[in-house]
Amino acid sequence: MVLWTAAGVATLGFLVALEIVARGYGFSGPITEQSREVVFAPESGPLLYGGLALTMVVLTWRQRLIALGIAAGVDVAFFLVRWALDADMNFGNGALWVVLGVAVLGLTRRTGQERLLLLKGTGLGLLLVAGHKTGDTWLLITSKTRATVLDAYVAAADHALADPSWLVGRFLNATAPVSTGILHVVYGQLPLAAALVGLYQLRRVAVERRFPAHHLVRTFLVIGLFGPAIYMIFPVVGPVFAYGTDGGAWATANLWPDVLPPVTDPQPIPFDGITPRNCMPSLHTAWAVTLFIHSRDGSRAMRWAGTFWLVGTLTATLGFGYHYGADLLAGVVFALTIETAMRCSAHGWDRAGIRLVALGLTVFAAQLASYRWLPTEMAARPWLYGPLLLLVTGTVIHAYVRTARAAREREREPMPEVPGQRPEPAKAVGTTGVAPTGTDDSQDPGATDAKPELV
């Protein structure tokens, strides 16, 4: 309880600070944007209903049907009022009302573990929405505070990787519109795919009356929280803006994807105050890697879907000119480092986990430093620096796979018996005297049906 309270206070403090900074630049922050959606037309109705879906994992099926009915009824009422007043039309207010209602219910009508469970569900749903709005605020701040971008440095360093954005961009141009149509869906619906995997991992919460120790949503939120901070350190807009038509008058030249940028002494490029500096690292890559990792514990169809979304997202980020190859390697290392830290915070820190986090941080810092201070050397010796970049990234991947596999094997080991204590016989669910809903499991820390996710 103390840990959850501390995390809540820290998150609130961060949101308040971000709100103050945003207002200093003349636009509203995440707290204002989320608060206004209680009454005014939401920016994204599906996002609010995604938050409601995460909150409903703590409810029974009967309660879920009631919650959905109330959300739909409130949205219909708002729709009629907005239609009569000729106001902006959108849906999602009902979902936000129900999420807040679950919090009120937990505070006023529940106690102990049940209250904490409902508040956790509410916090999870609100954090999904707040994380999206926090990201939007971060992007606006990067465009207002970073007058120049470092694309020339990353483009030069990308020569060591054979300029993958230019290569994939040409491939998509040659195979359009089929390839581009499919990849636009994959790229745009990454949050939906992640929500489905997250809901699958949380499907037993209503029965077990507790959350798994670690799940996809935790890592997703932390990546979205810390990733944009790197944008402030290493502002990059991407090849389609810095070297393509989307950059307009601010583009260095119209080169992408047909002509490779020349290798010269790179300099910061002045850029507009609108385009987000959201390339280094590639958070779409980080999220897709996280989705792939967590889909490994699902069904065969989910594993294939996770692989498809990873490959499709990597192809889209390069082929649409949103990222350089160097961004993707940094995104992979960033994701595995965050995932390891979140898993260790849930299951306990061990020597292997500490080493992996330290390795990830070291490699990530070395990647950023090399892109910034050694780009011309990397472009001049691609035979050396290209394989070296792939090698250090592969080292982090190999270390993560080995560490995660060892952690999974430890979790599967039977608990050692206490001398002189007879183990209790297993109880069958649904037998006489056992609650078929599984609510008693929340009081039993050794429940055998608890299956926390490991990766």
Disulfide bonds with the S-S distance in Angstrom:
none
